[in-house]
Amino acid sequence: MKEILKQLKSQRVAKQRNLRSGYNIAVYIIAVGAALLHLFSVYHGLFNPRMQRSLHLMFMLPLAFLLFPARDNSPKDRPSIPDFLLALLAVAVSSIGTLELERLENRWIFATDLMPHEIIFGSINVLLILEATRRSVSTVLVYLAAAVLIYLPLGPYLPGILKHDGFPFQRMVEMMYLDTDQGIYGMLTGVSATYVILFVLFGAFILYAGAGVFFTDFATAVAGRSRGGPAKVAVVSSGLFGTMTGIAVANVYATGSVTIPLMIRTGYRPSFAGAVEAAASTGGQYMPPVMGAAAFVMAEITGISYYDIALGASISAVLYFVAVGSMVHFEALRLGLSGVAEKEIPTYKKVFMESYLFIPVVAIIYMLLNGYSPMKAAFYAIVISVVTSYFRRETWMSPKKILEAMNMGARNTIMVAMACACAGMIVAVMTHTGLGLSFSSMIIASSGGVLLIALFLVMIVSLILGIGLPTTAAYVLTAALAAPALERMGVDQLAAHLFVFYFAIIACVTPPVSICAYAGAGIADADPVETGFAAAKLAIAGFIVPYMFVYNPALVTRGTLTEICFSSVTALVGVVVLAGGLQGWLLRKTGNTERWLVVAAGIALVVPNLWVTLFGFALAGGIIGKQWVSLRAAESV
């Protein structure tokens, strides 16, 4: 438990400052205050949307300046004087939504003239968001935001689909600062200020309650004895841990600190060990019930309930983990690896004694299924996680642990909050200029109306944006640009948005950046580039999954029970067979021709056509039968 918390803190400090005692106490108080405010807002009843979002950024924005250094040579143990000034300025510009709430709520957006201080504060706020995003999230996102802000006044002078009527400076400021539909305090910041911070806090609470250790112990007891057991432990534990946190890099550090050294000791190459953890942790962002921040954003954008989104993603999430697990299994068979040493496998009695730590997870799923709002479900699950920790002395949530969990949860929300605020500005520009609609038309025109080509183009856009941006920001931008094109071509709305979301996540293990692979490589002491390509190979079978549910909506629970069950079974068999073909192993090593036939069988099994599926079963069955006969013949010699 202590090792997991140490790894998570070291990961956080890798970019955040490691503050000296006095400064750390001040930031600690602000972070805990932020957590308490958001917990109180759910218990008491959410504030007015403008006030909720203003208070959210009133805490998150100063924390970004105090915790994230401006440059590589900036002080790492204390904020500088400019950082303090920026933090105070951030409080001032964010306070207007609370101090002048009544007046702002009664004014007519884009009709009432702006007051001088609103123009000044609004201009400063935009610059503060850009700087905080540069420090805490990504320079790529800042460049995109800066480009679209420049695009607003330059539109009348641009050609073709980029041309628009232009926006005066005051309207630009109003759009970014005072609009609660888009912009800094728009819907995306609303998601961060309500759903996201509550679920991030929940992830921190269950971690401090000891659930991280339980997930690893459970996975080790279930999968540790099988071939290549440590890698399968990484897949299972990362899936369990990721479903609660929704933060891929944090998943790598939390579970990888245990599983990666274990994989290396068993015989896996360090780069492969880091890749397994990276691929598995990446998938954790897609696994219900939490699914990271983007799932809540999706609910707001599409109007589809969060429950329906989580239910729709469940089959494809399982398919991803089955695909990665199968790749790991066949790799273990190919290398002839053994499982975890018996002395390192926890007993089932120990796992059973720890199983009460899973109660908060069961509780949150139960509440979501029974109509609780996601915020209420997360709030009560946090309370339950504290209560259940007292079932055993070893996991007691002392007041210090509770405060530490609040501190970690608030700090882990900073990046998401900044990404949402910055992406909100970009979405506002796309909406008001019609750029999103123009881009969708361009995708349809470029594809020639062929859905498969359009899907491929959208995938490339998602991967490119996801390489340089956090998953939430990448999803939001691609959803605004490309998801409408898929819907206009007849793709189910949920399938279209899950397609975009899926590839925004997969970008975490897509070279050349592969941020999760870099984290895994750091623990494994392996080459990051080699680890990145190994992670991409492990996830390659999963690259087909989104195409499957677009062409077969039953895989997003759109269909009869019979259709859903049949499609799920054939898809599961298909990704396993496909993984075997990609790794060159089923019952034994496959020859070159046989290998490509196995790949063809796997693809045929996931095609939503009965006759093609039956052909895939026949081809896969024939190859497996042939291998079984040859193995029996070899044994009898």
VEXDREN-2710 file (C-alpha; in Angstrom, 1 decimal):
% VEXDREN-2710
k/r/px/py/pz
1/MET/0.0/0.0/0.0
2/LYS/2.7/2.5/1.0
3/GLU/4.7/1.6/-2.2
4/ILE/1.6/2.4/-4.4
5/LEU/1.1/5.7/-2.7
6/LYS/4.8/6.5/-3.0
7/GLN/4.8/5.8/-6.7
8/LEU/1.7/7.9/-7.3
9/LYS/3.2/10.8/-5.3
10/SER/6.4/10.5/-7.2
11/GLN/4.5/10.5/-10.5
12/ARG/2.6/13.6/-9.5
13/VAL/5.8/15.4/-8.3
14/ALA/7.5/14.5/-11.6
15/LYS/5.7/17.5/-13.0
16/GLN/4.4/19.3/-9.9
17/ARG/6.6/21.1/-7.5
18/ASN/7.8/19.2/-4.4
19/LEU/7.1/22.1/-2.1
20/ARG/8.9/22.9/1.1
21/SER/7.1/22.5/4.4
22/GLY/5.5/26.0/4.8
23/TYR/4.5/26.3/1.1
24/ASN/3.2/22.7/1.1
25/ILE/1.0/23.4/4.0
26/ALA/-0.6/26.4/2.3
27/VAL/-1.2/24.5/-0.9
28/TYR/-2.5/21.5/1.2
29/ILE/-5.1/23.7/2.8
30/ILE/-6.2/25.1/-0.6
31/ALA/-6.5/21.6/-2.1
32/VAL/-8.4/20.2/0.9
33/GLY/-10.6/23.3/0.9
34/ALA/-11.4/22.6/-2.8
35/ALA/-12.3/19.0/-2.0
36/LEU/-14.5/20.0/0.9
37/LEU/-16.3/22.7/-1.1
38/HIS/-17.2/20.2/-3.9
39/LEU/-18.3/17.5/-1.4
40/PHE/-20.4/20.1/0.4
41/SER/-22.0/21.3/-2.9
42/VAL/-23.2/17.8/-3.6
43/TYR/-24.4/17.2/0.0
44/HIS/-26.1/20.6/0.2
45/GLY/-27.3/20.8/-3.4
46/LEU/-25.3/22.2/-6.3
47/PHE/-24.9/25.9/-6.5
48/ASN/-26.0/28.0/-9.5
49/PRO/-24.0/26.7/-12.5
50/ARG/-22.1/30.0/-13.0
51/MET/-21.3/30.1/-9.3
52/GLN/-20.3/26.4/-9.2
53/ARG/-17.9/26.8/-12.1
54/SER/-16.5/30.0/-10.8
55/LEU/-15.7/28.5/-7.4
56/HIS/-14.2/25.5/-9.1
57/LEU/-11.7/27.6/-11.1
58/MET/-11.2/29.9/-8.1
59/PHE/-9.4/26.9/-6.5
60/MET/-8.0/25.0/-9.5
61/LEU/-6.5/27.9/-11.3
62/PRO/-4.4/29.2/-8.4
63/LEU/-3.3/25.7/-7.6
64/ALA/-2.0/25.3/-11.2
65/PHE/0.2/28.4/-10.7
66/LEU/1.4/27.3/-7.2
67/LEU/2.1/23.7/-8.1
68/PHE/3.3/23.8/-11.7
69/PRO/6.6/25.6/-12.5
70/ALA/6.6/28.0/-15.4
71/ARG/9.9/26.8/-16.9
72/ASP/12.4/24.0/-16.4
73/ASN/14.7/26.3/-14.4
74/SER/11.9/27.7/-12.2
75/PRO/12.1/26.8/-8.5
76/LYS/10.9/23.3/-7.7
77/ASP/10.5/23.7/-4.0
78/ARG/8.5/26.9/-3.8
79/PRO/6.4/29.1/-6.0
80/SER/8.0/32.3/-7.3
81/ILE/6.7/35.8/-6.6
82/PRO/5.1/35.9/-10.2
83/ASP/3.4/32.6/-9.4
84/PHE/1.8/34.1/-6.2
85/LEU/0.7/37.2/-8.2
86/LEU/-0.8/35.0/-10.9
87/ALA/-2.6/32.9/-8.3
88/LEU/-4.1/36.0/-6.6
89/LEU/-5.1/37.4/-10.0
90/ALA/-6.8/34.0/-10.8
91/VAL/-8.8/34.3/-7.6
92/ALA/-9.9/37.9/-8.5
93/VAL/-11.0/37.1/-12.1
94/SER/-12.8/33.9/-11.0
95/SER/-14.7/35.7/-8.2
96/ILE/-16.9/37.7/-10.5
97/GLY/-19.2/34.8/-11.1
98/THR/-19.9/34.6/-7.4
99/LEU/-19.7/38.3/-6.3
100/GLU/-21.8/39.6/-9.2
101/LEU/-23.9/36.5/-9.7
102/GLU/-27.3/38.2/-9.7
103/ARG/-26.4/40.9/-12.2
104/LEU/-24.7/38.4/-14.6
105/GLU/-27.7/36.1/-14.5
106/ASN/-30.0/38.9/-15.4
107/ARG/-28.0/40.3/-18.3
108/TRP/-28.7/39.3/-21.9
109/ILE/-25.8/37.4/-23.4
110/PHE/-24.5/39.0/-26.6
111/ALA/-27.0/41.8/-26.2
112/THR/-26.0/43.7/-23.1
113/ASP/-22.9/45.8/-23.4
114/LEU/-19.9/44.7/-21.3
115/MET/-18.7/46.8/-18.4
116/PRO/-15.1/48.0/-18.5
117/HIS/-14.0/45.7/-15.7
118/GLU/-15.6/42.7/-17.4
119/ILE/-13.5/43.4/-20.5
120/ILE/-10.3/43.7/-18.5
121/PHE/-11.0/40.7/-16.2
122/GLY/-12.2/38.6/-19.2
123/SER/-9.0/39.3/-21.2
124/ILE/-6.8/38.5/-18.2
125/ASN/-8.8/35.3/-17.5
126/VAL/-8.2/34.0/-21.1
127/LEU/-4.4/34.6/-20.7
128/LEU/-4.4/32.9/-17.3
129/ILE/-6.2/29.8/-18.6
130/LEU/-3.7/29.6/-21.5
131/GLU/-0.7/29.9/-19.1
132/ALA/-2.1/27.5/-16.6
133/THR/-2.8/25.0/-19.4
134/ARG/0.7/25.4/-20.8
135/ARG/2.1/24.6/-17.4
136/SER/-0.1/21.7/-16.3
137/VAL/-1.5/20.1/-19.4
138/SER/0.1/20.6/-22.8
139/THR/1.6/23.2/-25.0
140/VAL/-0.2/21.6/-27.9
141/LEU/-3.6/22.5/-26.4
142/VAL/-2.4/26.0/-25.8
143/TYR/-1.3/26.4/-29.5
144/LEU/-4.6/25.2/-30.7
145/ALA/-6.5/27.6/-28.4
146/ALA/-4.3/30.5/-29.4
147/ALA/-4.8/29.6/-33.1
148/VAL/-8.6/29.6/-32.8
149/LEU/-8.6/32.8/-30.8
150/ILE/-6.6/34.5/-33.6
151/TYR/-9.0/32.9/-36.1
152/LEU/-11.9/34.9/-34.6
153/PRO/-10.8/38.3/-35.9
154/LEU/-9.1/37.0/-39.0
155/GLY/-12.0/35.0/-40.3
156/PRO/-13.3/37.6/-42.8
157/TYR/-9.9/37.6/-44.6
158/LEU/-9.6/33.8/-45.0
159/PRO/-10.6/31.7/-48.0
160/GLY/-13.1/28.8/-48.4
161/ILE/-14.5/27.0/-45.5
162/LEU/-12.4/29.0/-43.0
163/LYS/-14.1/32.3/-43.9
164/HIS/-16.6/33.9/-41.4
165/ASP/-18.0/37.3/-40.7
166/GLY/-15.5/38.1/-37.9
167/PHE/-16.0/38.9/-34.2
168/PRO/-15.3/42.3/-32.4
169/PHE/-13.0/42.1/-29.4
170/GLN/-15.8/42.7/-26.9
171/ARG/-17.9/39.8/-28.2
172/MET/-14.8/37.6/-28.1
173/VAL/-14.3/38.4/-24.4
174/GLU/-18.0/37.8/-23.7
175/MET/-18.0/34.5/-25.5
176/MET/-15.0/33.3/-23.4
177/TYR/-15.7/34.8/-20.1
178/LEU/-19.4/35.4/-19.5
179/ASP/-21.2/32.6/-21.6
180/THR/-22.2/29.6/-19.5
181/ASP/-22.9/27.4/-22.5
182/GLN/-19.4/27.5/-24.0
183/GLY/-16.1/29.2/-23.2
184/ILE/-14.1/29.1/-19.9
185/TYR/-17.2/28.7/-17.7
186/GLY/-19.2/26.7/-20.2
187/MET/-20.5/23.1/-20.1
188/LEU/-17.0/21.5/-20.1
189/THR/-15.9/23.3/-16.9
190/GLY/-19.3/22.4/-15.5
191/VAL/-18.5/18.7/-16.0
192/SER/-15.1/19.2/-14.3
193/ALA/-16.8/21.1/-11.4
194/THR/-19.4/18.4/-10.7
195/TYR/-18.8/14.9/-12.1
196/VAL/-15.1/14.8/-12.6
197/ILE/-13.8/16.1/-9.3
198/LEU/-16.2/13.8/-7.4
199/PHE/-15.0/10.7/-9.2
200/VAL/-11.3/11.7/-8.9
201/LEU/-11.9/12.1/-5.2
202/PHE/-13.5/8.7/-5.1
203/GLY/-10.5/7.1/-6.8
204/ALA/-8.2/8.8/-4.2
205/PHE/-10.4/7.6/-1.3
206/ILE/-10.5/4.0/-2.3
207/LEU/-6.8/4.0/-3.0
208/TYR/-6.1/5.3/0.5
209/ALA/-8.5/2.8/1.9
210/GLY/-6.3/0.0/0.4
211/ALA/-8.3/-0.9/-2.7
212/GLY/-5.2/-0.7/-4.9
213/VAL/-3.6/-3.5/-3.0
214/PHE/-6.8/-5.5/-3.1
215/PHE/-7.1/-5.2/-6.8
216/THR/-3.5/-6.4/-7.3
217/ASP/-3.9/-9.3/-4.8
218/PHE/-7.2/-10.3/-6.4
219/ALA/-5.6/-10.3/-9.9
220/THR/-2.6/-12.2/-8.7
221/ALA/-4.8/-14.9/-7.0
222/VAL/-6.9/-15.3/-10.1
223/ALA/-4.3/-15.1/-12.9
224/GLY/-0.9/-15.4/-11.3
225/ARG/-0.5/-19.2/-11.6
226/SER/-1.2/-19.2/-15.4
227/ARG/1.4/-18.9/-18.2
228/GLY/2.9/-15.4/-18.1
229/GLY/0.9/-14.8/-14.9
230/PRO/2.4/-11.4/-14.0
231/ALA/1.4/-9.9/-17.3
232/LYS/-2.2/-11.1/-16.8
233/VAL/-2.1/-9.7/-13.3
234/ALA/-1.2/-6.3/-14.8
235/VAL/-4.1/-6.5/-17.3
236/VAL/-6.7/-7.5/-14.6
237/SER/-5.5/-5.2/-11.9
238/SER/-5.1/-2.2/-14.2
239/GLY/-8.6/-2.7/-15.5
240/LEU/-10.0/-2.8/-12.0
241/PHE/-8.0/0.1/-10.8
242/GLY/-8.5/2.1/-14.0
243/THR/-12.3/1.7/-13.8
244/MET/-12.2/3.7/-10.6
245/THR/-9.6/6.4/-11.4
246/GLY/-9.9/6.9/-15.1
247/ILE/-6.4/8.4/-15.1
248/ALA/-4.1/6.3/-17.4
249/VAL/-0.7/7.4/-16.2
250/ALA/-1.7/7.2/-12.6
251/ASN/-2.8/3.6/-13.3
252/VAL/0.6/2.8/-14.7
253/TYR/2.3/4.0/-11.5
254/ALA/-0.2/2.5/-9.1
255/THR/-0.2/-1.0/-10.4
256/GLY/3.0/-1.0/-12.5
257/SER/5.2/-0.5/-9.4
258/VAL/4.2/-4.0/-8.5
259/THR/3.5/-5.8/-11.8
260/ILE/6.4/-4.6/-13.9
261/PRO/9.2/-5.8/-11.6
262/LEU/7.2/-9.1/-11.3
263/MET/7.0/-9.5/-15.0
264/ILE/10.7/-8.8/-15.5
265/ARG/11.6/-11.4/-12.8
266/THR/9.4/-14.0/-14.6
267/GLY/11.3/-13.5/-17.9
268/TYR/9.6/-10.8/-19.8
269/ARG/11.7/-8.2/-21.6
270/PRO/11.7/-4.9/-19.7
271/SER/10.2/-3.0/-22.7
272/PHE/7.4/-5.7/-23.0
273/ALA/6.7/-5.5/-19.3
274/GLY/6.3/-1.7/-19.5
275/ALA/4.2/-2.1/-22.6
276/VAL/1.8/-4.5/-21.0
277/GLU/1.1/-2.1/-18.1
278/ALA/0.8/0.8/-20.5
279/ALA/-1.7/-1.0/-22.7
280/ALA/-3.8/-2.3/-19.8
281/SER/-3.8/1.1/-17.9
282/THR/-4.8/2.9/-21.1
283/GLY/-7.9/0.7/-21.4
284/GLY/-8.8/1.5/-17.8
285/GLN/-10.0/4.9/-19.0
286/TYR/-12.6/3.2/-21.1
287/MET/-13.8/0.7/-18.6
288/PRO/-17.2/1.4/-16.8
289/PRO/-18.4/2.6/-14.4
290/VAL/-16.1/5.7/-14.3
291/MET/-14.5/5.8/-17.7
292/GLY/-12.6/9.0/-17.0
293/ALA/-13.8/12.6/-17.4
294/ALA/-14.7/12.3/-21.0
295/ALA/-17.6/10.0/-20.4
296/PHE/-19.3/12.7/-18.4
297/VAL/-18.5/15.2/-21.1
298/MET/-20.1/12.8/-23.6
299/ALA/-23.3/12.7/-21.6
300/GLU/-23.5/16.5/-21.7
301/ILE/-22.7/16.8/-25.4
302/THR/-25.0/14.0/-26.6
303/GLY/-27.8/14.2/-24.1
304/ILE/-27.4/10.4/-23.6
305/SER/-27.6/9.4/-19.9
306/TYR/-24.3/8.4/-18.3
307/TYR/-25.8/5.1/-17.5
308/ASP/-26.6/4.4/-21.1
309/ILE/-23.0/5.4/-22.1
310/ALA/-21.4/3.2/-19.5
311/LEU/-23.7/0.3/-20.5
312/GLY/-23.0/0.9/-24.2
313/ALA/-19.3/0.9/-23.6
314/SER/-19.2/-2.2/-21.4
315/ILE/-19.0/-4.8/-24.2
316/SER/-16.3/-3.0/-26.2
317/ALA/-14.3/-2.4/-23.0
318/VAL/-14.3/-6.1/-22.2
319/LEU/-13.3/-6.8/-25.8
320/TYR/-10.3/-4.5/-25.4
321/PHE/-9.1/-6.2/-22.3
322/VAL/-9.7/-9.7/-23.8
323/ALA/-7.7/-8.6/-26.8
324/VAL/-4.8/-7.3/-24.7
325/GLY/-5.0/-10.3/-22.4
326/SER/-4.9/-12.7/-25.3
327/MET/-1.9/-11.0/-26.8
328/VAL/-0.1/-11.4/-23.5
329/HIS/-1.2/-15.1/-23.2
330/PHE/0.1/-16.0/-26.6
331/GLU/3.3/-14.1/-26.0
332/ALA/3.8/-16.1/-22.8
333/LEU/3.2/-19.4/-24.7
334/ARG/5.6/-18.3/-27.4
335/LEU/8.3/-17.6/-24.9
336/GLY/7.5/-20.6/-22.7
337/LEU/7.1/-18.4/-19.6
338/SER/5.8/-19.7/-16.3
339/GLY/3.5/-18.0/-13.8
340/VAL/4.1/-16.2/-10.5
341/ALA/6.0/-18.1/-7.9
342/GLU/3.6/-19.8/-5.5
343/LYS/5.1/-17.9/-2.5
344/GLU/4.2/-14.6/-4.1
345/ILE/0.6/-15.5/-4.7
346/PRO/-1.8/-14.4/-2.0
347/THR/-4.2/-17.0/-0.6
348/TYR/-7.8/-17.0/-1.5
349/LYS/-8.5/-16.5/2.2
350/LYS/-6.4/-13.3/2.2
351/VAL/-8.3/-12.0/-0.9
352/PHE/-11.6/-12.9/0.7
353/MET/-10.7/-11.0/3.9
354/GLU/-9.8/-8.0/1.8
355/SER/-12.9/-8.2/-0.4
356/TYR/-14.8/-5.7/1.7
357/LEU/-12.7/-3.1/0.0
358/PHE/-14.7/-3.8/-3.2
359/ILE/-17.9/-2.7/-1.5
360/PRO/-17.7/0.9/-2.6
361/VAL/-17.3/-0.2/-6.2
362/VAL/-20.3/-2.4/-5.9
363/ALA/-22.2/0.4/-4.2
364/ILE/-21.5/3.0/-6.9
365/ILE/-22.5/0.5/-9.7
366/TYR/-25.7/-0.2/-7.8
367/MET/-26.5/3.5/-7.3
368/LEU/-25.9/4.3/-10.9
369/LEU/-28.1/1.4/-12.0
370/ASN/-30.9/2.6/-9.7
371/GLY/-31.2/6.2/-10.9
372/TYR/-28.8/8.1/-8.6
373/SER/-27.1/11.0/-10.3
374/PRO/-23.4/10.3/-10.9
375/MET/-22.5/13.0/-8.4
376/LYS/-24.7/11.6/-5.6
377/ALA/-23.4/8.1/-6.4
378/ALA/-19.8/9.2/-6.1
379/PHE/-20.5/11.2/-2.9
380/TYR/-22.1/8.2/-1.2
381/ALA/-19.4/5.9/-2.5
382/ILE/-16.8/8.1/-0.9
383/VAL/-18.6/7.9/2.5
384/ILE/-19.0/4.1/2.1
385/SER/-15.2/3.8/1.3
386/VAL/-14.4/5.5/4.6
387/VAL/-16.9/3.4/6.6
388/THR/-15.8/0.1/5.1
389/SER/-12.2/0.9/5.8
390/TYR/-13.0/0.4/9.5
391/PHE/-13.8/-3.2/8.9
392/ARG/-10.2/-4.1/9.6
393/ARG/-7.5/-2.2/11.6
394/GLU/-5.0/-2.3/8.8
395/THR/-7.2/-0.2/6.4
396/TRP/-8.6/2.4/8.8
397/MET/-9.1/5.8/7.2
398/SER/-7.7/8.0/9.9
399/PRO/-8.4/11.8/9.7
400/LYS/-4.9/12.2/8.3
401/LYS/-5.6/9.7/5.5
402/ILE/-8.9/11.3/4.7
403/LEU/-7.3/14.7/4.4
404/GLU/-4.5/13.2/2.2
405/ALA/-7.1/11.6/-0.1
406/MET/-8.8/15.0/-0.4
407/ASN/-5.4/16.6/-1.2
408/MET/-4.5/14.0/-3.8
409/GLY/-8.0/14.1/-5.4
410/ALA/-8.0/17.9/-5.7
411/ARG/-4.4/18.0/-7.1
412/ASN/-5.3/15.3/-9.6
413/THR/-8.2/17.4/-10.8
414/ILE/-6.1/20.4/-11.8
415/MET/-5.0/19.0/-15.2
416/VAL/-8.6/18.0/-16.1
417/ALA/-10.0/21.4/-15.0
418/MET/-7.5/23.3/-17.1
419/ALA/-8.0/21.0/-20.1
420/CYS/-11.8/21.5/-19.9
421/ALA/-11.6/25.3/-19.5
422/CYS/-9.1/25.6/-22.4
423/ALA/-11.0/23.2/-24.6
424/GLY/-14.2/25.1/-23.8
425/MET/-12.7/28.1/-25.5
426/ILE/-11.9/26.1/-28.6
427/VAL/-15.4/24.6/-28.8
428/ALA/-16.9/28.0/-28.4
429/VAL/-15.0/29.2/-31.5
430/MET/-15.9/26.1/-33.5
431/THR/-19.6/26.6/-32.6
432/HIS/-19.8/30.3/-33.2
433/THR/-17.9/30.3/-36.5
434/GLY/-19.3/27.1/-37.9
435/LEU/-15.9/25.6/-38.2
436/GLY/-17.0/22.2/-36.7
437/LEU/-19.8/21.9/-39.3
438/SER/-17.3/22.8/-42.1
439/PHE/-14.9/20.2/-40.9
440/SER/-17.6/17.5/-40.8
441/SER/-18.5/18.4/-44.4
442/MET/-14.9/18.1/-45.4
443/ILE/-14.6/14.6/-43.9
444/ILE/-17.7/13.4/-45.8
445/ALA/-16.4/14.9/-49.0
446/SER/-12.9/13.4/-48.5
447/SER/-14.4/10.0/-47.9
448/GLY/-16.6/10.1/-51.0
449/GLY/-19.5/9.1/-48.8
450/VAL/-17.8/5.7/-48.0
451/LEU/-18.2/5.1/-44.2
452/LEU/-15.1/2.9/-43.8
453/ILE/-12.9/5.7/-45.3
454/ALA/-14.7/8.3/-43.1
455/LEU/-14.1/6.1/-40.0
456/PHE/-10.4/5.8/-40.9
457/LEU/-10.1/9.6/-41.3
458/VAL/-11.8/10.2/-38.0
459/MET/-9.5/7.7/-36.3
460/ILE/-6.4/9.5/-37.6
461/VAL/-7.8/12.8/-36.3
462/SER/-8.5/11.3/-32.9
463/LEU/-5.1/9.7/-32.7
464/ILE/-3.2/12.9/-33.8
465/LEU/-5.1/15.0/-31.2
466/GLY/-4.8/12.4/-28.6
467/ILE/-1.0/12.1/-29.0
468/GLY/-0.6/15.7/-27.8
469/LEU/-3.6/16.3/-25.6
470/PRO/-5.2/14.7/-22.5
471/THR/-7.9/12.2/-23.4
472/THR/-10.8/14.6/-22.3
473/ALA/-9.6/17.4/-24.5
474/ALA/-8.8/15.1/-27.4
475/TYR/-12.3/13.6/-27.2
476/VAL/-14.0/17.0/-26.9
477/LEU/-12.3/18.5/-30.0
478/THR/-12.7/15.4/-32.1
479/ALA/-16.3/15.1/-31.1
480/ALA/-16.9/18.7/-32.1
481/LEU/-15.1/18.3/-35.4
482/ALA/-15.7/14.7/-36.6
483/ALA/-18.5/12.9/-34.7
484/PRO/-21.2/15.0/-36.5
485/ALA/-19.9/13.7/-39.8
486/LEU/-20.3/10.1/-38.7
487/GLU/-23.8/10.8/-37.5
488/ARG/-24.7/12.5/-40.8
489/MET/-23.5/9.3/-42.5
490/GLY/-26.0/7.2/-40.5
491/VAL/-23.8/6.0/-37.6
492/ASP/-25.7/5.7/-34.3
493/GLN/-25.0/8.7/-32.1
494/LEU/-23.6/6.7/-29.2
495/ALA/-21.4/4.5/-31.5
496/ALA/-20.1/7.6/-33.2
497/HIS/-19.0/9.3/-29.9
498/LEU/-17.6/6.1/-28.4
499/PHE/-15.6/5.6/-31.6
500/VAL/-14.0/9.0/-31.1
501/PHE/-13.6/8.5/-27.4
502/TYR/-12.0/5.1/-27.9
503/PHE/-9.3/6.4/-30.2
504/ALA/-8.6/9.4/-28.1
505/ILE/-7.8/6.9/-25.4
506/ILE/-5.7/4.6/-27.6
507/ALA/-3.5/7.6/-28.5
508/CYS/-1.9/7.1/-25.0
509/VAL/-0.1/4.0/-26.4
510/THR/0.3/5.3/-30.0
511/PRO/3.9/6.2/-31.0
512/PRO/5.7/8.4/-31.2
513/VAL/4.6/10.0/-27.9
514/SER/2.8/7.1/-26.0
515/ILE/2.7/8.9/-22.7
516/CYS/1.6/5.7/-20.8
517/ALA/4.4/3.8/-22.5
518/TYR/6.9/6.4/-21.3
519/ALA/5.6/6.0/-17.7
520/GLY/5.9/2.2/-18.0
521/ALA/9.4/2.5/-19.5
522/GLY/10.4/4.6/-16.6
523/ILE/9.5/1.9/-14.1
524/ALA/10.9/-0.9/-16.2
525/ASP/14.1/1.1/-17.0
526/ALA/13.5/0.3/-20.7
527/ASP/13.8/2.3/-23.9
528/PRO/10.6/4.5/-24.2
529/VAL/10.4/4.2/-28.0
530/GLU/10.7/0.4/-27.9
531/THR/8.1/0.2/-25.1
532/GLY/5.8/2.5/-27.1
533/PHE/5.8/0.3/-30.2
534/ALA/5.4/-2.8/-28.0
535/ALA/2.4/-1.3/-26.3
536/ALA/0.9/-0.3/-29.7
537/LYS/1.3/-3.9/-30.9
538/LEU/-0.4/-5.2/-27.8
539/ALA/-3.3/-2.9/-28.3
540/ILE/-3.5/-3.5/-32.1
541/ALA/-6.3/-6.1/-31.9
542/GLY/-8.2/-3.5/-29.9
543/PHE/-7.9/-1.0/-32.8
544/ILE/-10.5/-3.1/-34.6
545/VAL/-13.0/-3.0/-31.8
546/PRO/-14.5/0.5/-32.6
547/TYR/-15.1/-0.5/-36.2
548/MET/-16.9/-3.5/-34.9
549/PHE/-19.4/-1.6/-32.9
550/VAL/-20.0/1.0/-35.6
551/TYR/-21.0/-1.6/-38.1
552/ASN/-22.7/-3.8/-35.5
553/PRO/-24.6/-1.5/-33.0
554/ALA/-25.5/-4.6/-30.9
555/LEU/-22.0/-4.3/-29.4
556/VAL/-23.1/-0.9/-27.9
557/THR/-26.3/-2.7/-26.7
558/ARG/-28.4/-1.4/-29.6
559/GLY/-30.5/-4.4/-30.5
560/THR/-32.4/-7.4/-29.1
561/LEU/-30.9/-9.6/-26.3
562/THR/-30.3/-12.4/-28.8
563/GLU/-28.4/-10.0/-31.2
564/ILE/-26.4/-8.6/-28.4
565/CYS/-25.4/-12.0/-27.0
566/PHE/-24.6/-13.5/-30.4
567/SER/-22.5/-10.5/-31.5
568/SER/-20.7/-10.4/-28.1
569/VAL/-19.7/-14.1/-28.3
570/THR/-18.5/-14.0/-31.9
571/ALA/-16.6/-10.8/-31.2
572/LEU/-14.9/-12.3/-28.2
573/VAL/-13.9/-15.3/-30.1
574/GLY/-12.8/-13.1/-33.0
575/VAL/-10.4/-10.9/-31.0
576/VAL/-8.9/-14.0/-29.3
577/VAL/-8.3/-15.6/-32.7
578/LEU/-7.0/-12.3/-34.1
579/ALA/-4.6/-11.9/-31.2
580/GLY/-3.3/-15.4/-31.9
581/GLY/-2.7/-14.6/-35.5
582/LEU/-0.9/-11.4/-34.7
583/GLN/1.3/-13.1/-32.2
584/GLY/1.9/-16.2/-34.4
585/TRP/0.6/-18.7/-31.9
586/LEU/-2.6/-20.7/-31.1
587/LEU/-2.1/-24.2/-29.8
588/ARG/1.5/-24.0/-31.2
589/LYS/3.6/-21.7/-33.4
590/THR/1.9/-20.9/-36.7
591/GLY/3.6/-20.9/-40.0
592/ASN/3.5/-17.8/-42.2
593/THR/0.6/-18.9/-44.4
594/GLU/-1.2/-20.4/-41.4
595/ARG/-0.7/-17.2/-39.5
596/TRP/-2.4/-15.0/-42.1
597/LEU/-5.2/-17.4/-42.3
598/VAL/-5.7/-17.1/-38.6
599/VAL/-5.7/-13.3/-38.9
600/ALA/-8.3/-13.6/-41.7
601/ALA/-10.4/-15.9/-39.5
602/GLY/-10.3/-13.4/-36.6
603/ILE/-11.4/-10.6/-38.9
604/ALA/-14.2/-12.7/-40.4
605/LEU/-15.5/-13.5/-36.9
606/VAL/-16.0/-9.8/-36.1
607/VAL/-17.7/-8.9/-39.3
608/PRO/-21.4/-8.4/-38.7
609/ASN/-22.6/-10.8/-41.3
610/LEU/-23.8/-14.3/-40.5
611/TRP/-22.3/-16.1/-43.4
612/VAL/-18.9/-14.3/-43.0
613/THR/-19.0/-15.1/-39.3
614/LEU/-19.7/-18.8/-40.0
615/PHE/-16.8/-18.8/-42.5
616/GLY/-14.6/-17.4/-39.7
617/PHE/-15.6/-20.1/-37.3
618/ALA/-15.0/-22.8/-39.9
619/LEU/-11.6/-21.4/-40.8
620/ALA/-10.5/-20.9/-37.2
621/GLY/-11.8/-24.3/-36.2
622/GLY/-10.0/-26.0/-39.1
623/ILE/-6.7/-24.5/-38.2
624/ILE/-7.1/-25.2/-34.5
625/GLY/-8.1/-28.8/-35.4
626/LYS/-5.1/-29.2/-37.6
627/GLN/-2.8/-27.9/-34.8
628/TRP/-4.3/-30.2/-32.3
629/VAL/-3.9/-33.3/-34.5
630/SER/-0.2/-32.4/-35.2
631/LEU/0.4/-31.9/-31.4
632/ARG/-1.2/-35.3/-30.6
633/ALA/0.9/-36.9/-33.3
634/ALA/4.1/-35.4/-31.9
635/GLU/3.2/-36.6/-28.4
636/SER/2.7/-40.2/-29.6
637/VAL/6.1/-40.3/-31.3
END
